[in-house]
């Protein structure tokens, strides 16, 4: 089983879009969000994955992760078994910076307006170039875990965080009315 080590940040502007080498639509749900173990089903464009993640360390930077590609039709069926709540609907941009690739996620539906960037590292103390589009670091803040955003979306937070919004929406993406956040619409 692989060890996943990552750092997570809020994003302050949309400059990452012009630096991105690709983007993909992601719909994901959780069969289990029990503390210390999550089971995720993800559709990324027409690829699908089943992922099991272990408990996060005290700093929120590393945990065990197992991921297996599965058939997209199987993923669509498994999404029907996911825990109640809105599915996570986002677009992921891959942005190379130095020797790393940042995954920048624009969220839709009940998490609309939230934009986060993650960088995977080989060790917790590995240095990396920090791009200008990064804002506050939220590594270890459980509110920003995708499994928690599904159960407690940003739109329901009593005191919504100060989320720096990108200057303009990506015109190639559907508007909120077309987001695939309801299971019956997606499947």
C-alpha positions as CSV (number, residue, x, y, z in Angstrom):
1,X,0.0,0.0,0.0
2,X,1.4,3.4,-1.0
3,X,1.9,6.3,1.4
4,X,0.2,9.5,0.2
5,X,1.9,12.7,1.3
6,X,0.3,16.0,0.2
7,X,-0.1,19.6,1.2
8,X,-3.3,21.5,0.4
9,X,-3.9,25.3,-0.2
10,X,-6.7,27.6,-1.0
11,X,-6.2,29.4,-4.3
12,X,-6.4,33.2,-4.7
13,X,-6.8,33.8,-8.4
14,X,-7.3,31.9,-11.7
15,X,-3.7,32.3,-13.1
16,X,-3.3,28.5,-12.7
17,X,-5.6,28.1,-15.7
18,X,-3.1,29.5,-18.2
19,X,-0.4,27.3,-16.7
20,X,-2.4,24.1,-16.8
21,X,-1.4,21.3,-19.1
22,X,-4.7,19.5,-18.8
23,X,-8.1,19.5,-17.1
24,X,-10.7,16.9,-16.3
25,X,-14.2,16.7,-14.8
26,X,-14.5,14.7,-11.6
27,X,-17.6,13.3,-9.9
28,X,-17.0,11.4,-6.7
29,X,-18.8,9.9,-3.8
30,X,-18.0,8.0,-0.6
31,X,-19.1,4.5,0.3
32,X,-17.6,5.1,3.7
33,X,-16.4,8.3,5.5
34,X,-15.7,6.7,8.8
35,X,-12.8,8.5,10.6
36,X,-9.6,6.7,9.8
37,X,-10.8,5.0,6.6
38,X,-12.6,6.3,3.6
39,X,-13.8,4.4,0.5
40,X,-14.2,6.7,-2.5
41,X,-15.7,6.1,-6.0
42,X,-14.5,8.5,-8.6
43,X,-15.3,9.2,-12.3
44,X,-12.7,11.3,-14.0
45,X,-14.0,12.0,-17.5
46,X,-14.5,8.4,-18.7
47,X,-12.0,6.8,-16.3
48,X,-13.1,5.4,-12.9
49,X,-11.3,4.5,-9.7
50,X,-12.0,2.9,-6.4
51,X,-9.8,4.3,-3.6
52,X,-9.4,3.3,0.0
53,X,-7.6,5.8,2.3
54,X,-6.4,5.2,5.9
55,X,-6.1,7.6,8.8
56,X,-4.3,10.8,8.3
57,X,-1.3,11.5,10.5
58,X,-1.4,14.2,13.3
59,X,-0.3,17.0,10.9
60,X,-2.8,16.0,8.2
61,X,0.0,15.5,5.6
62,X,0.3,11.7,5.1
63,X,-1.9,8.6,5.0
64,X,-2.1,5.2,3.4
65,X,-3.8,5.0,0.0
66,X,-4.8,2.2,-2.3
67,X,-6.4,2.9,-5.7
68,X,-7.6,0.7,-8.4
69,X,-9.0,1.6,-11.8
70,X,-12.4,0.1,-12.4
71,X,-14.9,0.2,-15.3
72,X,-16.8,3.5,-15.6
73,X,-20.2,1.6,-15.7
74,X,-19.2,-0.1,-12.4
75,X,-18.4,3.3,-10.9
76,X,-21.8,4.7,-11.9
77,X,-23.4,1.8,-10.1
78,X,-21.3,2.2,-7.1
79,X,-22.1,5.9,-6.9
80,X,-25.7,4.8,-6.1
81,X,-24.4,3.1,-3.0
82,X,-22.6,6.2,-1.7
83,X,-23.4,7.9,1.6
84,X,-26.2,10.4,1.5
85,X,-25.3,13.9,0.6
86,X,-24.3,15.7,-2.6
87,X,-21.7,14.1,-4.7
88,X,-18.5,16.1,-5.1
89,X,-18.4,17.8,-8.5
90,X,-15.2,19.5,-9.6
91,X,-12.9,20.2,-12.4
92,X,-9.2,19.4,-11.9
93,X,-6.4,21.3,-13.6
94,X,-2.9,19.8,-13.7
95,X,-0.3,22.6,-13.2
96,X,3.4,21.8,-13.4
97,X,5.5,24.0,-11.1
98,X,9.2,23.2,-10.8
99,X,9.6,19.5,-10.2
100,X,6.0,19.0,-9.0
101,X,2.5,19.0,-10.5
102,X,-0.2,20.9,-8.5
103,X,-3.7,19.6,-8.8
104,X,-6.0,22.6,-8.7
105,X,-9.7,21.7,-8.1
106,X,-12.6,24.1,-8.9
107,X,-15.7,22.9,-6.9
108,X,-19.3,23.2,-8.0
109,X,-22.7,22.6,-6.5
110,X,-22.9,23.2,-2.8
111,X,-19.1,23.9,-2.7
112,X,-19.3,26.4,-5.6
113,X,-16.6,29.0,-5.3
114,X,-14.1,26.8,-3.5
115,X,-10.8,26.4,-5.3
116,X,-8.0,24.3,-3.7
117,X,-4.6,23.2,-4.8
118,X,-2.7,20.0,-3.7
119,X,0.8,19.0,-4.3
120,X,2.0,15.4,-3.7
121,X,5.4,15.0,-2.1
122,X,7.9,12.1,-1.6
123,X,8.5,13.2,2.0
124,X,6.9,15.5,4.5
125,X,9.9,17.8,4.5
126,X,10.4,17.8,0.7
127,X,10.9,21.4,-0.6
128,X,8.7,22.6,-3.5
129,X,8.3,25.8,-5.5
130,X,5.3,27.7,-4.3
131,X,3.3,29.2,-7.2
132,X,1.9,32.7,-6.9
133,X,-1.7,31.5,-7.1
134,X,-1.5,29.8,-3.7
135,X,-3.2,31.4,-0.7
136,X,-3.6,30.1,2.8
137,X,-2.4,26.5,3.6
138,X,-5.2,24.2,4.8
139,X,-3.3,21.0,5.1
140,X,-4.7,19.0,8.0
141,X,-7.9,21.2,8.3
142,X,-10.5,18.4,8.1
143,X,-13.2,20.8,6.8
144,X,-11.3,20.8,3.5
145,X,-11.2,17.0,3.1
146,X,-13.3,16.0,0.1
147,X,-15.2,13.5,2.3
148,X,-16.1,16.2,4.7
149,X,-17.0,18.7,1.9
150,X,-19.6,16.1,0.8
151,X,-21.1,15.9,4.2
152,X,-20.6,19.5,5.2
153,X,-20.3,21.7,2.1
154,X,-18.9,25.2,2.3
155,X,-22.4,26.6,1.6
156,X,-23.6,25.2,5.0
157,X,-20.7,26.5,7.2
158,X,-21.9,28.9,9.9
159,X,-18.9,31.1,9.3
160,X,-17.9,30.6,5.7
161,X,-14.2,31.0,5.2
162,X,-12.7,33.8,3.2
163,X,-12.4,32.1,-0.1
164,X,-10.5,34.1,-2.7
165,X,-12.6,33.6,-5.9
166,X,-11.1,33.3,-9.3
167,X,-11.6,36.5,-11.3
168,X,-13.9,34.8,-13.9
169,X,-15.5,31.4,-14.4
170,X,-14.1,29.1,-17.0
171,X,-16.4,29.5,-20.0
172,X,-15.8,25.9,-21.1
173,X,-17.6,24.6,-18.0
174,X,-21.3,24.3,-17.3
175,X,-23.0,26.8,-15.1
176,X,-24.2,25.7,-11.6
177,X,-27.6,24.8,-12.9
178,X,-26.0,22.1,-15.0
179,X,-23.7,20.6,-12.4
180,X,-23.9,16.9,-11.8
181,X,-24.5,17.1,-8.0
182,X,-27.6,14.9,-7.8
183,X,-27.3,11.2,-8.1
184,X,-30.4,10.6,-10.2
185,X,-29.2,13.2,-12.8
186,X,-25.7,11.7,-13.0
187,X,-26.6,8.1,-13.2
